[in-house]
């Protein structure tokens, strides 16, 4: 029998979340957001009359010049996104400045209890694997770009903001319900008795093990001379 600390319960809650329909919904929601931000990024490049391919060609051309690696870096107003890093695009859309994360999770979200900061490397609500993976080879403007004819993007962002806010609300409700159910359960034995289907999602370090004796009960009874019933 092992005691279930608060940290173990939180990890159990996260593991249960990852197999729930809500987690699949979260992944799909954030993927849609990332796809929207990608279309906005492409619009920025088009408005600046450039493309990923053109910027890549310029960088390769400049870096091929002898001595550049020793004395200078390419002076292009874009930076390449790197795997597993957070990069934001700052755009002006319909009179509003927006900082949009290329992986679908902006730095700040307005939740029911006010503005919340989200760290992409340690997502307490989702886990780090829920965000869409970064695609190498993409470039983002380093300066803010004022997008023209952006009514459609503005409407899509507003709808996406509402979808994300509702998703956070559902995640909070999920955790409150699960952690509430686990509050009176303090040992693995109690979990087996009260919620046996959740046992398999415990962290491995506290997984209960079934200890089986080497001999059958009948054999042990015969050895010890214990009378057989019936």
N, C-alpha and C positions, 0 to 999 in steps of 0.2 A: 504494500500500500504506500503510495506516494502522495504527499501534500501538493495541492495545486496553488501555487503562488499567483499573485495578480498578474505577473509577467507571463506565466504559463497560460493563464486564462485569456489574456490578450492575444497571445500567439494562436491559441486554439480558435478564438473568434476570427482571426485573420484567415486561418486555414479553412474554416467553414465558409467564410465569405468567398474565397477563391473557387469554391465548387458550387456556389449559388448562382441562380439566374441573374442576380443583380450584378455580379462581377462581369459576366458576359455583356450585360447591358452597358456597364461602365466602359469596357474596352471599345465597344461599338460607338458609344457617344464620343469618346476622346478621339477615335479614328476619324469620325466625321468632322470634328473640330480641326484636327491636323490637316485633313484634306482641304478644308476651307482656307486655312492659313496658307497652304501651299498655292492655292489658286490666287490668293492675294499677293503672295511673293512673286508669282509669275507675272501678275499685272504690273507690279512695281518694275520688274525688269523690262517689260514691254514699253512702259511709259518712259523709261530711261533709254529706250532704243538699244537694248543689249540683251544678252541671254547667257545661260550657264556655259554654253559651248564657246561663245565669244570670249567671255572672261577667262575661261580655262586656257584658251589659245593665247591670250595676251600674257597670262601668268607664265606659261611655258616659254613663250618667246622671250620675255624679259629675263627669266631665270637662266635661259641658255646663253645670255651674253656673258662673256668672260669677265670675272671680277665682281659681278652683281652680288654673288653669295657672300663676298667679303666686305663689301662697302655699302650695300643698300638693299632694301626690300621693294617689291613691286608697289608702286603708288596707285593702287586701284581702290575705288571707294566701296569695295565689297570685301567681305571676309567669308571664308569657306567654313561651313558647318562641320564639326567633328563628331564622330560617333560618341553617343552617350553624354554629350554636353548640351547645355541649355543655350539656345540662341533665340533672341527676340527680334521681331521686326517692328519698328515704330512707324506707324502710318497715320496720316490725317484723313479721316473719313467723315464727310458731311459735317465739318466743323468740330469734330471730336478727335483728340489724339488717342490712339490705341496702341498699346504694346502687346504684341501677339506672339506667343511662344510657338515655335515651329513643331513642337511635339504635342501640341494640343492642350497643355495645361499652363495657363498664364500664371504669372507670379502672384497675382492678387485676384481673389474672387469675393464677391459680395454674398455672404451667407446670411442665415436668419439672425445671427448674432453679430452682424457687422462684417467688416473687411477681414479676410483671412489670408495669411501668407502661406503659400504652398512651396515646399522644397522638392524639386523634381527628383533629387537623389534619395530622398527618404520620405516617401509619401505615406503618411500615417493612415490615410483613408483608403488608399488603393493598393499599396505595395508598388515597388519600383518597376515591376514588369507590365503594369497595365497601360503605360503610355506607349504610343506607337514608336517603333525604332527609328532613329535618325537615318536618313538616306545620305550616304557620302556623295560629295560632288556638287552639293547645292550651295548657292551663294545668296547672301542677304545684304541689303543696303546697310551701311554703317550710319547713315544719317536718316532723319525722318523724311518720308516722301508724302507729299500731299496728293492723294489719288483723285483723279477727276472722274466724273460719271460713275460714282461709287454707290449709288442708291441701292443697287442689288446687294452689294457686299454689306452695306449698313443693315439692311433688313435681315440678312442671313446671320450676321454677328449678333444682332439683338435676339433672334430666335435661339441661337446657340447658347447665349448667355443664360437664358431662361432654362434651357435644357440642362446645362451644367449645374445651375443653382438647385433645380429640383433633384438632380442626381445626388448632390451633397446631402440634401435633406433625407433622401432614401437611405443613404449610407449611414447617416447619424442614427436614424430610426432602427436600422438593422443592428448596429453595434449596441444601442441601448437595450434592445430586446434580448439579444444573445447574452450580453454581460449581465443583464438582470436575471436571466434564467440561471446563469452560472454562479451568482452571488452566494446562494446557500450550499453550493457543492464545493467542498474543500479538499477532497481526496479522490484518487483514481477509483477507489472502491465505490464511493458515492456516485461518481459519474457512470460507472458500469451499471449501478442499480437504477439510476434515475434517467440517464440519457445514453443508453448503450450504443446507439448508432453514431454518436459523436466521438467515441473512444478512438477510432481509427485516425482521427484528425488531430490527436494530441501530438505535441512535439515528440520526436523519437526518444529523447532522453527520459521522458516520463511515461512512455508507453507501458501499460501493465503487461507482464509476461505470465503465461500459464505454465505452471510447474507440474509436469506429469511424473508420477512415480514410475520406477523402472518395471515393477511387477504389478500384475493385476490385483484387484481387491480380493478376488476369490483365492488366488495363489497365496497372498499374504495371510488371509484368514486360515487357510489350511496349515501354513507353516506355524502359525501361532495357536492353532487349535480352537479358533473361535467358531462356535457352532453356527451352521448355516440355517438361515430362516427357511421355514417351509419344508 
